Amino acid sequence: MAVAALVIWLVAALVPGLHIFTSVGLILLLVAGVGYLIRPRSRTMYWRDRRIDLGDEPGPGQRVYRAIFKR
């Protein structure tokens, strides 16, 4: 998402007439940055030679993340 936002911003900055999309690209970059900061983190451990991922209870940040970036 961040790469797409950067491309939108760059194209809008270089091509005359598309300057309106500069703000769209910057907003998408901000959303991608916030999404990176609030992404759910998991802890990985091994039990009986099997890898398991332990997640914490979802907090408000993780709920917002899943609402925006459904996986």
N, C-alpha and C positions, 0 to 999 in steps of 0.2 A: 504494500500500500504506500509506503514511504517513497519508493522508487517511482511509482505512478504519479504521485503528487509532485515530486520533483520534476518529472518530465512535463507535466501540465504547466507548472510554474515557468519552466525554462522556455517552452514553446510560446507561452503567452507573453513572456517578456521580450522575446526576439521577433515575433511576427506582429506587424502593425494590425490593429483592428481586433486583436484577441487580448488586449490588455485587461479586459474585464475578468478573464479567467485567472489572472495573477492572484487575486484574493481567494479564489476557489482552491488553487494549489497550496497557498499558505495555510488555509483552514484545514485542508486534508493533512498537511504536514503536522500541524498542531494536534489533530486527532490521533495520528499515528504515534506521535511522541507520548501523549497521555496514555494511549493504549499500551505502549511499551512499559510505562511506569507502573500501571495498575494490573498488569497481566498476572494470572494466578501462578503461584510458584508451588512446586511440588518437591517433596524430599524423596530421594531414591535410596532404597536399602535392599540388601539381599537376605533372603531367608531360605534355607535349604537349597542353596545354589540357584535360586530363582529371583529375578529382579521384580520388586514391587514398588509402586509409586504411592507415597502417602501424601494426601492433600489435607490441608487444614479446612476447618469449617469455612464456607464462603462468607466473607465479610462484605460490606457495602461496596468496596472497590471492585471485588471480583464479580459481584452481581452486575455492576455497571459495565464491566468489561464483557461479560457474557451477553448482555443485552445489545451491545454495539457490535461485537465481533463473535457471533455465534459460531461455535466449532462443532 
